[in-house]
Amino acid sequence: MPSKHPLRLPPGHLPRPRLHEALLQGDCRLRLLCSPAGYGKSVLLAECLQQIPEGTRVAYLDLRGETLSPNDFTRRLTESLGCETSDFATLRQLLAREQQPLWLVLDDYSRFPAVELDRLLNELIQSASRQVQWWISSRRRPQLQLARMLLDGDLFELGSNELAFTAAETAQLLQHADQGASWSAAQDLQQEMRGWCAGTLLRMLGLKAGTQQAAELYRSLLQDYLRHELLDALPPEWQQALFTLAHFPRFDLELCEHLLGTGEGGHLLSQLRECGLFIEALGDDEHALCILPAIAPLLAAQLPSGMSRTLYRRACQWYMSQDQIRPALEYALKAEQPEVAASLMQHYTRDRLLQGRSLALLMQWRSELPETLLESTPRLVLLNAWALLLCGRLDESQRLTDNLARFLPQPDARRQRGLLAQWKALAGNLAFHRGQSGQARQLLDEAVPELPKHAWAQRLFCCALQLELALIEGRLDDAQALNRVAIKEAREHASPAMEAVFALGHVKLLELRGELLRAETLLKRVYSELSVAWGAEASPMRGRVQLRRAALLLQQGRYEAAEEAYLAGLQESQACSDAAAFWAFLGLAELDALQEDLPRAFTRIADAERMMQYRHISVPMYQGLLVRAKARLWLHQGRSSHAEKALLALPPEAFEMSPYGAPDLHLRLRLLLAQARLANGVVSEPLAQLETMLEQAMAEGRRPLACEIGFSLAEGLYADNRQARARQALLEALALARQMGLASVERAFALRNPAMMRWAGESAGGDNSAPASLLSRRELEVLRLIVRGHSNQQIAESLFISLHTVKTHAQRINFKLGVERRTQAIARAKELGLAN
């Protein structure tokens, strides 16, 4: 019986042990490699055939995707086995009686449905001896008893997801080809191709030609590959359907029926999917489909531009009938119907701008539509003014807000009042973001009750700024009451986006009060709710939730988790073009500074500033934050004159009013200025300012700010030779920091003034029990049980408290002891004599 086969490994082949080892180690009747063309199925078979176990014979059959008749298939298979008789009964009997290990390799099995052939193959597999192992590569999934074989442990199947190149394998290919690509370049190539092997290799061939010719050569190579491997063998109606669907990054059965014909569209889609023609599910949603993005543009280009516009127009009509405004608007633009696009744009509600990439898309659409259309109705002017405002482009938003006057007077008094209220809402928002608190407060107070019912999202945006003003002014109880009412209204309108806005407002309130654990718990809940509501799509609100959580983790000294959260928030913010990515850069810079990597911290700050400039964000919205970040680094370096100069260059309102999202920035800028002046040798005036600021912060309940002021006050008192008072202020600040778990505040002070930290320890007579004295009676009980090795569940049972309460106590203990992990808490407890 023959044991030779014609398969050979191509030059520059990359072995993939993760695949061939799994195939070779499997103990089953059938190994099925099933994927569209170009996923390396034949090459993988060649890898496996190079490692045939001793004593195993091989019968190899290259079917070239042909749909053979049962008789032809039987004849060719018996010939490959070296059998003279070619009838089915003889073949079946021969395989059933096989006593020696035998591999039957069917490469490139029938590409088109073949019911009789599949039935014959299924019977041969089921009746064959256990010594016979079948290896089949196919572009379609044969109609065999696969479910039964899977349950019986007789099937090992690899699909396109498993056969696709991983990022690591793509990096190896680039290295072997001497293209010197970085890991990020390998990741980009893997994501572009989604691991499609043929596309990856063709792209690499294109890159060898140099930068100028790379794109053209790749396109030519890909076109030739698809023609020979895919298109030439397809019926004309299949080709047309494939070219049609390639125009749409997302489609489903209903859209196919609309585009390809009722009844016919679903049938064609089923045939295309069954034959493995690069149609795949989008994520976990099996109903949402797409054509592999690496080939979709080339397939779509096969249709004339006029026919493409007709398809986009029909898609626009279908999405309009489904009340799906965003895709309808996209396809109206692609169909070159600006009037329809402008009309659809008017249906956008303001809260929808906070979902997914809606805001980024709207800004993109603005660049594609004539300005005369964008300003043709009051609704369009309002929508675009709000969009520009949310993007931080205040001057452009101001121009549109002023243009509302063109539509006055309105036809009746009701519309007149409504338009004036809309103007007040926009003008109040603009005044807030320009730091004009008095004007903002007056306009917002007037707009909120006057806005019409249908403008509920605009009213909630105004309420969000009223809440922010209360936080800025230290009216924390008022802020809590405003937040409660606003969240109720957001829920009444079933708006996850607006509810998340006010949940973040509540988080800021908790953070200002130093209730970091409650704030973190709330953020976890909000993130979960947004993920349930919107799925995996990136959104500005979910990105901001991650960034706020990262800031909390940083304050608590959980630096590794904070970095992970900042990077996740940065990625999500950038995916939906949200300027909140600015916060991620600043947070990562602070992490770098705490880890003594100041050059990298300055680079992060420069990246943040560059991003805001590229996006044309108005300077007042980020200037204070940027100066604060730089000034802190300069103080850390001992360049206090730089810090003082930069702070004094800020406009006066920066020390009275904070930007949205940082309600105590104006106070922190005052604190930094006092710190800089102390470092520059000026004592009396900044010392008096710090004492006043500390008293005000404590009165308003801003405990974390009071803690930071306390550290600076201790420095000032020490510089003023009031050492007893300095010692008291420092120990009080340390106690407050450890009560709230503000590990980063303590660390930042220690890095800035290590001598004073040592002095505090010496002044306390080497007493290390200060953290322990902050523990409550219940926390001491929990700590002693932790030291004895009890699990959280055992502690809960011993003390008759819930598991959640145990975990909360354990977190607080870690914060107060200045540790991060359970083992560290045990060691610290032993140091403090609390182990008994």
Helices and strands as residue ranges (DSSP letters): H 17-25, E 30-34, H 41-49, E 57-62, H 70-80, H 88-96, E 102-109, H 115-127, E 132-138, H 146-151, E 155-158, H 160-163, H 167-176, H 183-193, H 197-208, H 211-226, I 227-231, H 236-245, H 253-260, H 264-274, E 279-282, E 285-291, H 296-300, H 305-321, H 325-334, H 338-345, G 350-354, H 358-368, H 371-374, H 378-390, H 394-403, G 404-407, H 413-433, H 437-450, G 453-455, H 456-472, H 476-492, H 496-513, H 516-534, H 540-555, H 559-575, H 581-594, H 598-614, G 619-621, H 623-637, H 640-648, G 652-655, H 665-679, H 684-700, H 703-719, H 723-740, H 743-752, H 754-763, H 770-773, H 777-787, H 792-799, H 803-817, H 822-831
